[in-house]
Amino acid sequence: MPHALVVAEITEDGKVKKATLAAITFAQKALPAVGGAFSILVLGGAARSAAAELTSFGAQKVLVCEDPTLAHYTAEHYAPTVAEVGKSFALLVATATSQGKDLMPRVAARLDAGFAGDCSDVLVEGTALRYKRPMYAGNVFGTVELTTPVQVATARQSEFDAAAPSGGSSPVEAVAKVAPGAAAARVDYVSLEAVKSERPELTEARVVVSGGRAIKEQFFQVLEPLAQALGAAIGASRAAVDAGYAPGDYQVGQTGKIVAPELYVAIGISGAIQHIAGMKSSKVIVAINKDADAPIFQIADYGLVADLFQAVPALTAELKKRKG
Ligand SMILES: Cc1cc2nc3c(=O)[nH]c(=O)nc-3n(C[C@H](O)[C@H](O)[C@H](O)COP(=O)(O)OP(=O)(O)OC[C@H]3O[C@@H](n4cnc5c(N)ncnc54)[C@H](O)[C@@H]3O)c2cc1C
């Protein structure tokens, strides 16, 4: 049974993360080269409820491994089961989130499989797959082939549309957890220090409002009301993060998070290539910058040349007025 296996990502309370839908699209694109069908594997402490959510995407099977020891993700505990289930597939794919980037190389190593990470496209050449992926810090894209019988890849979320439910109902099949090896004995989950925010999660949000170095210490004072009015997540440029105006996990870009919301509002961000690498696939890009020659305007759908300290409060007030 060649075929493709999508490794789903879920929250600890058993909800499918939107990121998973990009990996499904990747697998669907690769199908002509891998036998025409894909299955989905979902692991976790509450994996069954997530599995139910995944039955309508046209998968041949939804394989579910629910186990209390998988309640908190660690690569060492997840990889043995993913590798055991995945060894009979031609292609294993997850989205290149923090978890996907952590887990899939380990799975590839266990399977002696070739690995293509952070792919921006997958191309079918007869019965072979070619993976397009960034190289040299995103300055060039290379197209690579893997020659191993099992191949492992991660998909860059912003480059693949979210798969839409096709209305079918895939059978759900339980799979046993594989006992972790010696590596897992050296690792234990202690706690998760998640930033508590009323804002949506950056990589899942429909709208992102991002700020640059120019906003200085007033970063949240300026951005929060606008984000509130738009129901948006807040992002930041690396310069804003490096200057200490925003926490590190707000960073968008090549060395931060990759986002592709329906609306991305870049405020006081110059548009350096490394920032653009993280948001260029946004559906609509709005830029506010006082420099008419700022590179961000080259990729913006709508641009406003203005002082952000005047434009953002005015925009926020107008949005609030319209919302009533
Ligand atoms: C290996 C590497 C990886 C990197 N990774 C990332 C990454 O992941 N993400 C990232 O963002 N960067 C990254 N960078 C940094 C990147 O090159 C830029 O330095 C950074 O994005 C610039 O941030 P900025 O736009 O906030 O600041 P600046 O480049 O300083 O731009 C500030 C902008 O604000 C405008 N401005 C100033 N005052 C106002 C005002 N009052 N009203 C309106 N506009 C105003 C200016 O005209 C300017 O365009 C990386 C760099 C390297 C070398």
Ligand as a Chemical Component Dictionary entry (heavy atoms), coordinates in Angstrom:
data_LIG
# 
_chem_comp.id                   LIG 
_chem_comp.type                 NON-POLYMER 
_chem_comp.pdbx_formal_charge   0 
_chem_comp.three_letter_code    LIG 
# 
loop_
_chem_comp_atom.comp_id 
_chem_comp_atom.atom_id 
_chem_comp_atom.alt_atom_id 
_chem_comp_atom.type_symbol 
_chem_comp_atom.charge 
_chem_comp_atom.model_Cartn_x 
_chem_comp_atom.model_Cartn_y 
_chem_comp_atom.model_Cartn_z 
_chem_comp_atom.pdbx_ordinal 
LIG C1  C1  C 0 19.071 36.103 8.587  1  
LIG C2  C2  C 0 18.045 37.169 8.850  2  
LIG C3  C3  C 0 16.765 36.766 9.220  3  
LIG C4  C4  C 0 15.780 37.735 9.450  4  
LIG N1  N1  N 0 14.532 37.336 9.793  5  
LIG C5  C5  C 0 13.553 38.261 9.920  6  
LIG C6  C6  C 0 12.201 37.873 10.207 7  
LIG O1  O1  O 0 11.869 36.690 10.391 8  
LIG N2  N2  N 0 11.263 38.852 10.298 9  
LIG C7  C7  C 0 11.551 40.187 10.127 10 
LIG O2  O2  O 0 10.644 41.022 10.223 11 
LIG N3  N3  N 0 12.813 40.573 9.876  12 
LIG C8  C8  C 0 13.823 39.655 9.788  13 
LIG N4  N4  N 0 15.108 40.074 9.576  14 
LIG C9  C9  C 0 15.379 41.502 9.675  15 
LIG C10 C10 C 0 15.051 42.274 8.419  16 
LIG O3  O3  O 0 16.155 42.250 7.530  17 
LIG C11 C11 C 0 14.735 43.756 8.760  18 
LIG O4  O4  O 0 15.837 44.307 9.462  19 
LIG C12 C12 C 0 13.494 43.952 9.615  20 
LIG O5  O5  O 0 12.394 43.255 9.046  21 
LIG C13 C13 C 0 13.162 45.438 9.687  22 
LIG O6  O6  O 0 12.106 45.637 10.575 23 
LIG P1  P1  P 0 11.209 46.959 10.478 24 
LIG O7  O7  O 0 10.574 46.999 9.138  25 
LIG O8  O8  O 0 10.337 46.976 11.682 26 
LIG O9  O9  O 0 12.283 48.118 10.703 27 
LIG P2  P2  P 0 12.897 49.164 9.689  28 
LIG O10 O10 O 0 13.534 48.502 8.540  29 
LIG O11 O11 O 0 13.716 50.063 10.537 30 
LIG O12 O12 O 0 11.654 49.941 9.107  31 
LIG C14 C14 C 0 10.861 50.815 9.833  32 
LIG C15 C15 C 0 9.850  51.421 8.872  33 
LIG O13 O13 O 0 8.959  52.244 9.587  34 
LIG C16 C16 C 0 8.708  53.426 8.827  35 
LIG N5  N5  N 0 8.348  54.482 9.783  36 
LIG C17 C17 C 0 9.140  55.119 10.675 37 
LIG N6  N6  N 0 8.420  55.976 11.407 38 
LIG C18 C18 C 0 7.144  55.904 10.956 39 
LIG C19 C19 C 0 5.936  56.543 11.314 40 
LIG N7  N7  N 0 5.887  57.442 12.307 41 
LIG N8  N8  N 0 4.811  56.239 10.635 42 
LIG C20 C20 C 0 4.830  55.339 9.609  43 
LIG N9  N9  N 0 5.950  54.663 9.245  44 
LIG C21 C21 C 0 7.091  54.952 9.913  45 
LIG C22 C22 C 0 10.000 53.687 8.080  46 
LIG O14 O14 O 0 9.718  54.447 6.917  47 
LIG C23 C23 C 0 10.491 52.275 7.772  48 
LIG O15 O15 O 0 10.004 51.844 6.508  49 
LIG C24 C24 C 0 16.087 39.122 9.337  50 
LIG C25 C25 C 0 17.390 39.501 8.963  51 
LIG C26 C26 C 0 18.337 38.538 8.722  52 
LIG C27 C27 C 0 19.718 38.992 8.320  53 
# 
loop_
_chem_comp_bond.comp_id 
_chem_comp_bond.atom_id_1 
_chem_comp_bond.atom_id_2 
_chem_comp_bond.value_order 
_chem_comp_bond.pdbx_ordinal 
LIG C1  C2  SING 1  
LIG C2  C3  SING 2  
LIG C2  C26 DOUB 3  
LIG C3  C4  DOUB 4  
LIG C4  N1  SING 5  
LIG C4  C24 SING 6  
LIG N1  C5  DOUB 7  
LIG C5  C6  SING 8  
LIG C5  C8  SING 9  
LIG C6  O1  DOUB 10 
LIG C6  N2  SING 11 
LIG N2  C7  SING 12 
LIG C7  O2  DOUB 13 
LIG C7  N3  SING 14 
LIG N3  C8  DOUB 15 
LIG C8  N4  SING 16 
LIG N4  C9  SING 17 
LIG N4  C24 SING 18 
LIG C9  C10 SING 19 
LIG C10 O3  SING 20 
LIG C10 C11 SING 21 
LIG C11 O4  SING 22 
LIG C11 C12 SING 23 
LIG C12 O5  SING 24 
LIG C12 C13 SING 25 
LIG C13 O6  SING 26 
LIG O6  P1  SING 27 
LIG P1  O7  DOUB 28 
LIG P1  O8  SING 29 
LIG P1  O9  SING 30 
LIG O9  P2  SING 31 
LIG P2  O10 DOUB 32 
LIG P2  O11 SING 33 
LIG P2  O12 SING 34 
LIG O12 C14 SING 35 
LIG C14 C15 SING 36 
LIG C15 O13 SING 37 
LIG C15 C23 SING 38 
LIG O13 C16 SING 39 
LIG C16 N5  SING 40 
LIG C16 C22 SING 41 
LIG N5  C17 SING 42 
LIG N5  C21 SING 43 
LIG C17 N6  DOUB 44 
LIG N6  C18 SING 45 
LIG C18 C19 SING 46 
LIG C18 C21 DOUB 47 
LIG C19 N7  SING 48 
LIG C19 N8  DOUB 49 
LIG N8  C20 SING 50 
LIG C20 N9  DOUB 51 
LIG N9  C21 SING 52 
LIG C22 O14 SING 53 
LIG C22 C23 SING 54 
LIG C23 O15 SING 55 
LIG C24 C25 DOUB 56 
LIG C25 C26 SING 57 
LIG C26 C27 SING 58 
# 
